[in-house]
Amino acid sequence: MKIITINENDSGQRLDKFLSKLLPTMPRSLLYKQLRNKRVKRNKKALSAQDVLQCGDELYLYINDEFFGEVKEITAKSDGLSVVYEDENLLVCDKPAGQASHGGDDSLLSMAQAYLFEKGEYNPKSENSFAPALSNRLDRNTRGLLLVAKNAVAQKLLNEKIKNHEVTKKYRAILCSVPEEKSGRLIHYLKADEKENKVRVVKKETPGAKEAVLDYEVIKTENGKALAEITLLTGRKHQIRVQFSKIGHPLLGDTKYGAPKDSRFRYQALCAYSLTFDFQGDSGVLENLKGKTVSIEEKMFEDVIFSCKI
């Protein structure tokens, strides 16, 4: 039997959601069987799956030790992590092209967790179910800003704001050619091919098709190429890359979606360079972010991100 005290990062969760994180190797069917058999109690009273946990609750778990996951050790290092903005609830980090958003020790998320561990703001040994987490994602070969929530309250709020389109994401890209229309809105329907890790434009009625919408403006042209600023109105896998390829203007370096091979460019010329927190109504612990824009400097974008002059 184990006794676990619910902390701030655990509170507000349904019991079954909390237990699925606490007991990662336990099959879901067995977890619910344990609950039916009253093997989990709060303050010595049996609980049901939908009961919500509160800070300070004591859980009594009459469950075999083999189902409890090992405490995560921080093995990553924060060296090289670029923090663009930080407050008590949030990190905004600049992920370089070529780095995974999450995964192994060399991913941005692992480095951010190591950074917070080194600062004394996160310790996996004192957490039951929470770890600092990403609220957005970027392709490995796309550079740009990633949001890392430091606590569960901030994570939930930020995810809700993103879902409600209260965070504006702007990108810049170099296109292999100059669009005839210097600004506009692209609307396509996309379907991912997981085997090929590629996305295709399909007809609206295709099963599994998802609408993809973006606005763009060409802000500079030179030598037959264009620097475009893009505002995402939906967030689909490879959306910018596949939509510009579809209209005949693939991103520089993006051979997967039709750009010519060029040994000078290792990655697609794309950067998530700006985030604006367009929060509406009460924003709780994130109130200080309302109306704030975090961005990578334009000069850095053109001179460093692409490492070339268009």
Buried (B, 14 or more C-beta within 10 A) or exposed (E): EEEBEBBEBBBBBBBBBBBBBBBEEBEEEEBBEBBEEEBBBBEEEBBEBEBEBEEEBEBBBEBEEEBBEEEEEBEBBBEEBEEBBBBEBBBBBBBBBEBBBBEEEEBBBBBBBBBBBEEEBBEBEEBBBBBBBBBBBBBEBBBBBBBBBBBBBBBBBBBBBBEEBBBBBBBBBBBBBBBEEEEBEBEBBBBBEEEEEBBBBBEEEEEEBBEBBBBBEBEEBEEEBBBBBBBBBEBBBBBBBBBBBBBEBBBBBBEBBBBEEEEEBEBBBBBBBBBBBBBEEEBBBBEEBBEBEBBBEEEEBBEEBBEBEB
